[in-house]
Amino acid sequence: MRLSFYYPPARFFYARKYFNYPIKILDIGCANDSPKVTKIWFPNSTYHGVDIVRRVDINIDKFYLVNPDQFAGYDDVRDEYYDFVILNHVVEHLKDPNQLVDIACSKLKPDGLLWIAFPSPDSLNFPSGVGTLNFSDDPTHIHICDVVNLSNKIILNRLKIVIAGKSRDPLRFFIGLCVLPIAIITRIISGRYMIKGLWYLYGFEDRIIAIKNRNP
């Protein structure tokens, strides 16, 4: 059972208040049941997914296969524009995320909403164990992103930053409090620190939410 099927992920808290109608969504990096979860919380909306491996999912209305280094494939999205563009834990996997941020901003309609989330630089000092809590737990993490630097890039693309900093999720924070004693006991018994469920307790995720200016 995935909690996100019954309780919205952090990336949707603001968006569900901002939009009160069916929308067109571009999800760059559409793995881990993201199409299904998105359609649950934005029913009757159009969902386009982008990834570096082909995804087959009945909830994806259109899929784009891209090359992460050359960004080949984004030309296919040339004439598409979206109300909501999602970059959820993608930029930390790129050597230089700036080009992808430019593309994401360019795909927004006026008044469209952008979500970008990534591991906080603080996570370099978090505990390491089974799962990902320390930035270096995931060997595919190759770029340490910073809220200020990414915000500057987004502002240069004529977007207004409305929220930036640590992601907040009260329920998942509470779950982390409940999980922490179990993780500590597991570490004492097995020598392995089980860190699943501790993201929001530790503040692993930073995020930026921005709106595309109607007038350039």
Backbone as CSV, one residue per row, in Angstrom:
resi,resn,N_x,N_y,N_z,CA_x,CA_y,CA_z,C_x,C_y,C_z
1,MET,0.837,-1.202,0.000,0.000,0.000,0.000,0.871,1.250,0.000
2,ARG,0.601,2.172,-0.928,1.341,3.424,-0.983,0.501,4.531,-0.357
3,LEU,1.096,5.252,0.579,0.394,6.348,1.242,-0.100,7.381,0.237
4,SER,0.688,7.602,-0.832,0.335,8.644,-1.796,-0.927,8.334,-2.589
5,PHE,-1.421,7.077,-2.517,-2.698,6.752,-3.147,-3.869,7.298,-2.323
6,TYR,-3.632,7.585,-1.043,-4.708,7.990,-0.140,-4.481,9.368,0.486
7,TYR,-3.250,9.829,0.411,-2.888,11.125,0.989,-1.918,11.781,0.009
8,PRO,-2.189,13.034,-0.403,-1.406,13.609,-1.511,0.068,13.786,-1.189
9,PRO,0.945,13.547,-2.159,2.368,13.854,-1.987,2.570,15.345,-1.786
10,ALA,3.712,15.704,-1.227,4.004,17.115,-0.941,3.917,17.977,-2.200
11,ARG,4.294,17.440,-3.350,4.310,18.227,-4.580,2.926,18.663,-5.027
12,PHE,1.881,18.082,-4.426,0.529,18.413,-4.852,-0.209,19.333,-3.872
13,PHE,0.334,19.590,-2.697,-0.380,20.400,-1.708,-0.766,21.766,-2.278
14,TYR,0.228,22.492,-2.779,-0.038,23.830,-3.298,-0.829,23.755,-4.599
15,ALA,-0.466,22.820,-5.465,-1.105,22.723,-6.778,-2.597,22.437,-6.670
16,ARG,-3.015,21.640,-5.708,-4.444,21.307,-5.574,-5.253,22.502,-5.097
17,LYS,-4.608,23.436,-4.419,-5.278,24.683,-4.047,-5.272,25.677,-5.204
18,TYR,-4.210,25.634,-5.996,-4.035,26.592,-7.090,-4.974,26.292,-8.261
19,PHE,-5.163,25.015,-8.559,-6.010,24.607,-9.684,-7.322,24.037,-9.161
20,ASN,-8.429,24.500,-9.711,-9.738,23.941,-9.346,-10.483,23.459,-10.593
21,TYR,-9.698,23.023,-11.588,-10.263,22.572,-12.856,-9.302,21.561,-13.472
22,PRO,-9.749,20.743,-14.426,-8.833,19.802,-15.088,-7.694,20.557,-15.769
23,ILE,-6.480,20.047,-15.654,-5.307,20.750,-16.157,-4.476,19.830,-17.055
24,LYS,-3.490,20.431,-17.696,-2.552,19.697,-18.537,-1.210,19.671,-17.818
25,ILE,-0.680,18.454,-17.594,0.479,18.256,-16.730,1.629,17.648,-17.523
26,LEU,2.838,18.172,-17.302,4.060,17.568,-17.829,4.888,17.111,-16.643
27,ASP,5.143,15.809,-16.565,5.914,15.221,-15.470,7.243,14.723,-16.039
28,ILE,8.321,15.460,-15.737,9.648,15.116,-16.249,10.333,14.195,-15.243
29,GLY,10.449,12.927,-15.627,10.941,11.901,-14.709,9.771,11.187,-14.062
30,CYS,8.986,10.481,-14.898,7.668,9.975,-14.448,7.759,8.511,-13.991
31,ALA,8.586,8.254,-12.990,8.756,6.888,-12.482,7.990,6.710,-11.163
32,ASN,8.066,5.477,-10.611,7.542,5.178,-9.267,6.063,5.502,-9.103
33,ASP,5.255,5.019,-10.019,3.794,5.182,-9.945,3.350,6.633,-10.054
34,SER,4.217,7.518,-10.500,3.842,8.929,-10.589,2.628,9.167,-11.494
35,PRO,2.509,8.492,-12.661,1.312,8.718,-13.484,0.026,8.376,-12.749
36,LYS,-0.007,7.220,-12.087,-1.214,6.807,-11.373,-1.527,7.761,-10.228
37,VAL,-0.504,8.118,-9.451,-0.708,9.012,-8.306,-1.212,10.372,-8.781
38,THR,-0.631,10.876,-9.858,-1.046,12.185,-10.370,-2.493,12.163,-10.818
39,LYS,-2.900,11.112,-11.518,-4.284,11.030,-11.996,-5.275,10.853,-10.842
40,ILE,-4.843,10.268,-9.735,-5.719,10.155,-8.561,-6.055,11.543,-8.018
41,TRP,-5.031,12.419,-7.917,-5.224,13.725,-7.288,-5.604,14.810,-8.281
42,PHE,-5.436,14.538,-9.588,-5.884,15.464,-10.629,-6.695,14.694,-11.667
43,PRO,-7.863,14.194,-11.262,-8.677,13.413,-12.190,-9.146,14.271,-13.370
44,ASN,-9.344,13.609,-14.498,-9.822,14.256,-15.718,-8.792,15.222,-16.318
45,SER,-7.577,15.203,-15.795,-6.532,16.046,-16.355,-5.744,15.271,-17.408
46,THR,-5.021,16.007,-18.254,-4.167,15.410,-19.277,-2.758,15.276,-18.720
47,TYR,-2.195,14.082,-18.841,-0.882,13.794,-18.247,0.094,13.366,-19.323
48,HIS,1.180,14.143,-19.475,2.266,13.779,-20.376,3.499,13.478,-19.542
49,GLY,4.166,12.362,-19.831,5.334,11.938,-19.079,6.601,11.981,-19.910
50,VAL,7.711,12.290,-19.246,9.034,12.313,-19.877,9.965,11.458,-19.033
51,ASP,10.772,10.613,-19.693,11.751,9.831,-18.941,12.845,9.353,-19.884
52,ILE,13.914,8.816,-19.278,15.049,8.318,-20.066,14.893,6.838,-20.389
53,VAL,13.889,6.185,-19.800,13.523,4.816,-20.173,12.034,4.808,-20.474
54,ARG,11.629,3.960,-21.391,10.239,3.962,-21.838,9.309,3.490,-20.719
55,ARG,8.231,4.226,-20.514,7.226,3.880,-19.520,5.918,3.532,-20.234
56,VAL,5.325,2.424,-19.842,4.019,2.027,-20.373,3.036,2.044,-19.217
57,ASP,2.085,2.948,-19.269,1.141,3.121,-18.169,-0.147,3.686,-18.746
58,ILE,-1.270,3.100,-18.354,-2.557,3.549,-18.901,-2.890,4.973,-18.486
59,ASN,-2.195,5.487,-17.463,-2.474,6.837,-17.000,-1.674,7.899,-17.758
60,ILE,-0.742,7.486,-18.615,0.047,8.424,-19.409,-0.667,8.665,-20.740
61,ASP,-1.090,9.890,-20.967,-1.779,10.228,-22.216,-0.804,10.394,-23.372
62,LYS,0.422,10.843,-23.083,1.460,10.951,-24.104,2.805,10.816,-23.406
63,PHE,3.716,10.039,-24.028,5.018,9.811,-23.417,6.135,10.264,-24.357
64,TYR,7.191,10.873,-23.757,8.360,11.313,-24.517,9.601,10.637,-23.947
65,LEU,10.314,9.918,-24.805,11.577,9.294,-24.422,12.714,10.253,-24.770
66,VAL,13.587,10.557,-23.788,14.620,11.566,-24.014,16.004,11.029,-23.652
67,ASN,17.007,11.689,-24.183,18.397,11.439,-23.844,18.797,12.433,-22.759
68,PRO,19.218,11.977,-21.582,19.468,12.912,-20.478,20.656,13.835,-20.698
69,ASP,21.600,13.442,-21.543,22.796,14.253,-21.752,22.601,15.304,-22.847
70,GLN,22.016,14.875,-23.951,21.832,15.797,-25.073,20.438,16.420,-25.098
71,PHE,19.552,15.928,-24.249,18.172,16.392,-24.187,17.450,16.187,-25.513
72,ALA,17.939,15.217,-26.294,17.235,14.860,-27.517,15.862,14.305,-27.141
73,GLY,14.858,14.662,-27.889,13.491,14.220,-27.601,12.610,15.349,-27.126
74,TYR,13.213,16.373,-26.508,12.400,17.499,-26.056,11.872,18.318,-27.224
75,ASP,12.498,18.189,-28.393,11.976,18.876,-29.572,10.562,18.396,-29.893
76,ASP,10.260,17.145,-29.522,8.925,16.612,-29.779,7.862,17.328,-28.957
77,VAL,8.280,18.006,-27.899,7.341,18.702,-27.012,7.216,20.168,-27.441
78,ARG,7.787,20.508,-28.603,7.923,21.903,-29.011,6.593,22.655,-28.973
79,ASP,5.532,22.051,-29.449,4.251,22.750,-29.570,3.298,22.459,-28.412
80,GLU,3.813,21.868,-27.346,2.987,21.550,-26.184,3.296,22.521,-25.035
81,TYR,2.246,22.987,-24.359,2.416,23.865,-23.203,1.482,23.393,-22.095
82,TYR,1.884,23.656,-20.852,1.258,22.975,-19.729,0.894,23.937,-18.599
83,ASP,-0.131,23.524,-17.838,-0.527,24.274,-16.642,0.395,23.969,-15.469
84,PHE,0.903,22.747,-15.431,1.683,22.284,-14.277,2.843,21.446,-14.793
85,VAL,4.067,21.870,-14.487,5.265,21.120,-14.870,5.961,20.641,-13.599
86,ILE,6.255,19.346,-13.552,6.823,18.706,-12.367,8.235,18.220,-12.670
87,LEU,9.170,18.629,-11.830,10.544,18.103,-11.844,10.814,17.584,-10.436
88,ASN,10.392,16.374,-10.183,10.461,15.832,-8.830,11.647,14.874,-8.709
89,HIS,12.701,15.327,-8.046,13.920,14.532,-7.827,14.496,14.031,-9.152
90,VAL,14.764,14.989,-10.013,15.398,14.733,-11.304,16.720,15.478,-11.410
91,VAL,16.730,16.754,-11.007,17.895,17.620,-11.262,19.167,17.120,-10.589
92,GLU,19.045,16.401,-9.475,20.242,15.907,-8.783,20.917,14.762,-9.536
93,HIS,20.241,14.240,-10.571,20.808,13.151,-11.373,21.526,13.660,-12.633
94,LEU,21.580,14.983,-12.807,22.165,15.566,-14.013,23.470,16.283,-13.690
95,LYS,24.413,16.211,-14.629,25.673,16.913,-14.432,25.454,18.419,-14.366
96,ASP,24.553,18.912,-15.197,24.209,20.340,-15.213,22.716,20.468,-15.455
97,PRO,21.933,20.746,-14.416,20.484,20.790,-14.571,19.942,22.070,-15.204
98,ASN,20.791,23.056,-15.479,20.303,24.362,-15.931,19.518,24.285,-17.230
99,GLN,19.997,23.466,-18.181,19.288,23.376,-19.457,17.899,22.775,-19.272
100,LEU,17.803,21.782,-18.407,16.497,21.168,-18.163,15.559,22.146,-17.460
101,VAL,16.068,22.942,-16.539,15.237,23.955,-15.875,14.723,24.956,-16.902
102,ASP,15.583,25.368,-17.846,15.140,26.272,-18.918,14.007,25.653,-19.725
103,ILE,14.155,24.368,-20.061,13.124,23.676,-20.838,11.823,23.612,-20.056
104,ALA,11.905,23.251,-18.784,10.699,23.146,-17.952,9.970,24.482,-17.882
105,CYS,10.709,25.558,-17.696,10.093,26.892,-17.616,9.447,27.276,-18.948
106,SER,10.094,26.919,-20.047,9.578,27.300,-21.364,8.297,26.552,-21.723
107,LYS,8.034,25.431,-21.066,6.858,24.618,-21.379,5.613,25.039,-20.600
108,LEU,5.756,26.034,-19.739,4.618,26.491,-18.944,3.752,27.498,-19.694
109,LYS,2.455,27.369,-19.538,1.530,28.399,-19.993,1.628,29.611,-19.065
110,PRO,1.190,30.786,-19.494,1.093,31.914,-18.568,0.252,31.535,-17.344
111,ASP,0.729,31.895,-16.174,0.115,31.536,-14.886,0.283,30.053,-14.552
112,GLY,1.070,29.335,-15.348,1.331,27.925,-15.058,2.233,27.768,-13.844
113,LEU,2.189,26.577,-13.255,2.869,26.290,-11.991,4.027,25.321,-12.222
114,LEU,5.166,25.635,-11.607,6.354,24.784,-11.682,6.688,24.247,-10.297
115,TRP,6.964,22.943,-10.232,7.449,22.304,-8.993,8.803,21.663,-9.282
116,ILE,9.811,22.018,-8.484,11.111,21.364,-8.551,11.496,20.930,-7.141
117,ALA,11.831,19.650,-6.971,12.268,19.137,-5.673,13.558,18.363,-5.844
118,PHE,14.394,18.385,-4.788,15.719,17.771,-4.857,16.252,17.605,-3.438
119,PRO,17.265,16.758,-3.232,17.820,16.587,-1.892,18.477,17.883,-1.402
120,SER,18.221,18.208,-0.157,18.851,19.374,0.447,20.358,19.159,0.559
121,PRO,21.163,20.221,0.380,22.606,20.077,0.651,22.888,19.593,2.072
122,ASP,21.951,19.857,3.001,22.111,19.372,4.378,22.200,17.859,4.440
123,SER,21.620,17.183,3.430,21.571,15.717,3.455,22.946,15.086,3.342
124,LEU,23.944,15.869,2.966,25.312,15.351,2.933,25.775,14.911,4.324
125,ASN,25.136,15.471,5.349,25.518,15.154,6.728,24.495,14.279,7.450
126,PHE,23.477,13.784,6.724,22.450,12.954,7.346,22.954,11.521,7.509
127,PRO,22.309,10.730,8.372,22.712,9.320,8.524,22.573,8.555,7.210
128,SER,23.423,7.588,7.032,23.381,6.725,5.859,22.899,5.345,6.265
129,GLY,22.167,4.694,5.371,21.673,3.360,5.702,20.918,2.758,4.547
130,VAL,20.000,1.866,4.850,19.210,1.168,3.840,18.115,2.109,3.354
131,GLY,18.221,2.527,2.088,17.334,3.545,1.546,18.162,4.778,1.208
132,THR,17.515,5.900,1.040,18.220,7.137,0.719,17.834,8.217,1.714
133,LEU,18.779,8.603,2.544,18.606,9.743,3.440,19.820,10.659,3.339
134,ASN,20.991,10.069,3.267,22.196,10.821,2.952,22.284,10.986,1.429
135,PHE,22.662,12.156,0.965,22.748,12.412,-0.473,23.511,11.313,-1.200
136,SER,24.586,10.836,-0.603,25.468,9.869,-1.258,24.980,8.433,-1.168
137,ASP,23.840,8.190,-0.516,23.277,6.836,-0.491,22.904,6.364,-1.897
138,ASP,22.547,7.310,-2.764,22.157,6.970,-4.132,23.317,7.312,-5.066
139,PRO,23.947,6.311,-5.671,25.111,6.575,-6.530,24.763,7.348,-7.790
140,THR,23.471,7.453,-8.136,23.087,8.235,-9.322,22.924,9.719,-8.997
141,HIS,23.067,10.096,-7.741,23.072,11.515,-7.368,24.444,12.098,-7.709
142,ILE,24.465,13.015,-8.663,25.760,13.541,-9.119,25.823,15.062,-9.082
143,HIS,24.752,15.731,-8.655,24.763,17.196,-8.616,24.062,17.678,-7.344
144,ILE,24.788,18.415,-6.510,24.203,18.983,-5.294,23.528,20.298,-5.666
145,CYS,22.225,20.330,-5.561,21.453,21.510,-5.960,21.222,22.425,-4.767
146,ASP,21.000,23.678,-5.072,20.864,24.707,-4.050,19.624,25.546,-4.363
147,VAL,18.811,25.842,-3.348,17.576,26.593,-3.546,17.858,27.960,-4.170
148,VAL,18.880,28.644,-3.679,19.168,29.995,-4.175,19.568,29.973,-5.643
149,ASN,20.510,29.097,-5.998,20.988,29.058,-7.380,19.884,28.654,-8.361
150,LEU,19.089,27.643,-8.000,17.999,27.241,-8.885,16.925,28.316,-8.957
151,SER,16.675,28.998,-7.845,15.686,30.087,-7.852,16.131,31.210,-8.786
152,ASN,17.425,31.543,-8.759,17.936,32.567,-9.670,17.711,32.170,-11.126
153,LYS,17.944,30.892,-11.428,17.735,30.405,-12.794,16.263,30.509,-13.184
154,ILE,15.390,30.156,-12.269,13.949,30.211,-12.533,13.490,31.650,-12.725
155,ILE,13.979,32.566,-11.898,13.619,33.979,-12.019,14.059,34.541,-13.364
156,LEU,15.242,34.129,-13.844,15.709,34.577,-15.149,14.782,34.114,-16.274
157,ASN,14.025,33.063,-16.017,13.046,32.562,-16.987,11.677,33.207,-16.817
158,ARG,11.616,34.320,-16.098,10.392,35.118,-15.949,9.319,34.414,-15.134
159,LEU,9.743,33.667,-14.129,8.796,33.067,-13.198,8.909,33.762,-11.847
160,LYS,7.822,33.728,-11.116,7.788,34.288,-9.770,7.871,33.147,-8.757
161,ILE,8.845,33.207,-7.862,8.966,32.197,-6.808,7.907,32.469,-5.747
162,VAL,7.099,31.466,-5.431,6.077,31.639,-4.395,6.419,30.876,-3.113
163,ILE,7.155,29.775,-3.230,7.594,29.004,-2.061,8.965,28.418,-2.376
164,ALA,9.891,28.501,-1.428,11.209,27.897,-1.614,11.759,27.499,-0.252
165,GLY,12.452,26.371,-0.211,13.034,25.887,1.043,12.631,24.452,1.320
166,LYS,12.599,24.085,2.587,12.279,22.711,2.976,10.832,22.352,2.639
167,SER,10.638,21.135,2.128,9.276,20.622,1.948,8.643,20.354,3.302
168,ARG,7.369,20.651,3.405,6.624,20.425,4.650,5.510,19.422,4.383
169,ASP,5.379,18.453,5.260,4.328,17.444,5.139,4.037,16.928,6.541
170,PRO,3.018,17.476,7.224,2.770,17.134,8.632,2.566,15.643,8.882
171,LEU,1.785,14.976,8.027,1.519,13.553,8.256,2.794,12.731,8.084
172,ARG,3.545,12.990,7.046,4.769,12.220,6.819,5.832,12.550,7.866
173,PHE,5.821,13.760,8.403,6.710,14.107,9.518,6.353,13.269,10.741
174,PHE,5.057,13.138,11.014,4.598,12.330,12.153,4.956,10.862,11.955
175,ILE,4.804,10.361,10.721,5.182,8.979,10.429,6.670,8.786,10.693
176,GLY,7.475,9.780,10.323,8.910,9.708,10.575,9.223,9.607,12.059
177,LEU,8.476,10.348,12.885,8.660,10.264,14.338,8.383,8.852,14.836
178,CYS,7.345,8.231,14.258,6.983,6.868,14.669,8.016,5.848,14.184
179,VAL,8.572,6.087,12.993,9.515,5.149,12.396,10.887,5.233,13.051
180,LEU,11.265,6.402,13.540,12.625,6.612,14.051,13.023,5.606,15.136
181,PRO,12.189,5.350,16.167,12.605,4.352,17.169,12.855,2.970,16.571
182,ILE,12.025,2.588,15.593,12.207,1.293,14.937,13.537,1.269,14.195
183,ALA,13.861,2.392,13.514,15.127,2.471,12.777,16.317,2.348,13.718
184,ILE,16.211,2.980,14.890,17.307,2.925,15.866,17.473,1.511,16.416
185,ILE,16.345,0.864,16.744,16.394,-0.504,17.270,16.981,-1.461,16.231
186,THR,16.562,-1.286,14.973,17.072,-2.115,13.890,18.585,-1.962,13.748
187,ARG,19.051,-0.727,13.908,20.485,-0.484,13.800,21.245,-1.164,14.935
188,ILE,20.679,-1.139,16.140,21.326,-1.771,17.289,21.398,-3.281,17.099
189,ILE,20.313,-3.868,16.575,20.234,-5.323,16.443,21.045,-5.829,15.247
190,SER,20.868,-5.151,14.106,21.456,-5.663,12.863,22.671,-4.887,12.391
191,GLY,22.888,-3.721,12.964,23.982,-2.878,12.496,23.631,-2.074,11.254
192,ARG,22.379,-2.204,10.782,21.940,-1.484,9.577,20.842,-0.499,9.961
193,TYR,20.985,0.727,9.508,20.044,1.793,9.833,18.972,1.835,8.744
194,MET,17.723,1.476,9.083,16.624,1.495,8.127,16.053,2.910,8.079
195,ILE,16.290,3.624,6.976,15.974,5.050,6.944,14.731,5.382,6.129
196,LYS,14.039,4.383,5.631,12.811,4.618,4.882,11.774,5.296,5.783
197,GLY,11.151,6.348,5.286,10.113,7.050,6.031,10.607,8.234,6.828
198,LEU,11.926,8.540,6.740,12.492,9.598,7.578,12.762,10.898,6.814
199,TRP,12.394,10.964,5.547,12.697,12.144,4.738,12.227,13.447,5.385
200,TYR,10.953,13.478,5.765,10.372,14.743,6.230,10.718,15.026,7.684
201,LEU,11.060,14.003,8.431,11.520,14.211,9.797,12.877,14.914,9.785
202,TYR,13.759,14.485,8.904,15.098,15.065,8.820,15.144,16.333,7.965
203,GLY,14.169,16.503,7.067,14.213,17.627,6.137,15.087,17.334,4.937
204,PHE,14.938,16.131,4.370,15.769,15.699,3.239,15.483,16.498,1.971
205,GLU,14.230,16.888,1.779,13.818,17.463,0.496,13.684,18.982,0.561
206,ASP,14.350,19.662,-0.382,14.106,21.079,-0.653,13.214,21.173,-1.878
207,ARG,12.419,22.251,-1.946,11.568,22.409,-3.128,11.391,23.878,-3.470
208,ILE,11.080,24.109,-4.722,10.781,25.442,-5.236,9.456,25.361,-6.007
209,ILE,8.554,26.273,-5.688,7.295,26.393,-6.416,7.262,27.785,-7.031
210,ALA,6.998,27.856,-8.328,7.034,29.126,-9.034,5.886,29.211,-10.041
211,ILE,5.507,30.447,-10.370,4.409,30.707,-11.299,4.942,31.497,-12.493
212,LYS,4.542,31.082,-13.698,4.966,31.757,-14.925,4.249,33.096,-15.039
213,ASN,5.016,34.164,-15.168,4.426,35.490,-15.309,3.616,35.580,-16.584
214,ARG,2.440,36.197,-16.487,1.593,36.343,-17.677,2.204,37.317,-18.676
215,ASN,2.799,38.408,-18.162,3.417,39.414,-19.023,4.933,39.307,-18.931
216,PRO,5.626,39.078,-20.052,7.094,38.971,-20.034,7.731,40.234,-19.492
